[in-house]
Structures are given as structure tokens and as C-alpha cells.
Amino acid sequence: MPTGKLIVQTRAARGAVPVMGAAVTVYCPDVTNVMQPCVTVRTDTSGSTEAIELEAPSLSNMDVQEVPPFASFRVDIDHPDYRPVTVTDVPIYAGITTTLPVTMIPPSSLAELNQRITIRNPKTGPTGSGTES
């Protein structure tokens, strides 16, 4: 099956500070379409992950009326100093690198630390640069 790539970029302080060492877990659909963890990586000193290769449907000979031209993934981002973030419906297209920018928010209290922020992505197309891989 063809693949696309995903790069997650984590930032704090209104985008000014990269978040190093965040755990990024990508959930892939299994054969029954249940999301299961399939890849876990950490962000580097620039706050970015390496390019994560993920399966995506081929765009050639595809009837978009029957099958969407992308695969959807869930991404969880965790760091001990920030509130955890979940981004759902991240679209990955074959042959394209998608960049997912994520703003990490420090908790205002210890009780708030374990409250997960969930962001629902619109299924309108890839984000970021959209460069071909």
C-alpha cells in the first residue's frame, strides 16, 4: 500500500518555544476500523518528530465517491510539563508529507494536568507545507 508522511511540531509560549521530549503516539485503524497505537516517537530539540511513514490509499484509479482519498489517524501528544493533547481525524494522503502543528499548554493547576485537550481536524486536506514525499 502507498504511504504518506506525518511530522508533528510541538510548540509552547504562543509558538515561540519548541517542546522537546514530547511523546507522540499515532493510532492506526485495524481491520475492524478500531484505532490502535501503531507508532510512538519523541520530539527532538526543535520540537518536531521525524517523518512518520503511514499507509494511505493510492490516488490513482480511485472513486472518491466510494472511498475517501486519504487515511485518518488519531495523534496523542504527552509531555509531563504540559496538558496532554489529542488530535483526531488527521488526514494522510499518499505521497504527501503532512505537518501537524500542536500548541502545548501548561496546566494552571495540578488537577488540570491530566485533562486531555481534544482537537477535531476538518477533513479538508493536508495541513502545513503539503510537500510531496
Secondary structure, 3 states (H helix, E strand, C coil): CCEEEEEEEEEECCCCEECCCCEEEEEEECCCCCEEEEEEEECCCCCECCCEEEECCCCCCCCCCCCCCCEEEEEEEECCCCCCEEEEEEEECCCEEEEEEEECCCCCCHHHCCCCEEEECCCCCCCCCCCEC
